[in-house]
């Protein structure tokens, strides 16, 4: 058989396997996210923060932030629930490659170059809860930025697990005009330290 054809067939097979494994990870995470309203609450908060930060009147700004407190509490509780429930996933299913691009069986062939989403979700749950507690002496503006960074980095981790680091970073840049490195620099110090230890960057 023509070597070029063999390479083409082999590449197609690897692509198909990679897509299948990605769909499995997407389905796994969707199973846990489905009963929750995390995405909707994130949208409510991010839009609300933008509205509050756009207010020139401090009193009006404080009122907008106060209205968001209920959604903040719900999000913290629901994400903590997600982290607890996902912790029951077997280790082999919870691991994904830390390499920039996804390829089949990466977590099996290169186990040292993987991260455990169970542990990463716990880091994000703790970081979100800390940011929402408002005990870091941050101004309302800085608090809103800190919470947004925690939420966006968590979203990046979910996309990374489902697809790849490169895809997650590209999506973050396209949707929020925020580079991955900026997110990491903007979260709380405990989140950043634990996140880098788990993902290597």
Secondary structure, 3 states (H helix, E strand, C coil): CCHHHHHHHHHHHHHHHHHHHHHHHHHHHHHHHCCCCHHHHHHHHHHHHHHHHCCCCHHHHHHHHHHCHHHHHHHHHHHHHHHHHHCCCCHHHHEEECCCCCCCCHHHHCHHHEEEHHHHHHHHHHHHHHHHCCCCCCCHHHHHHHHHHHHHHHHHHHHHHHCCHHHHHHHHHHHHCCCHHHHHHHCCHHHHHHHHHHHCC
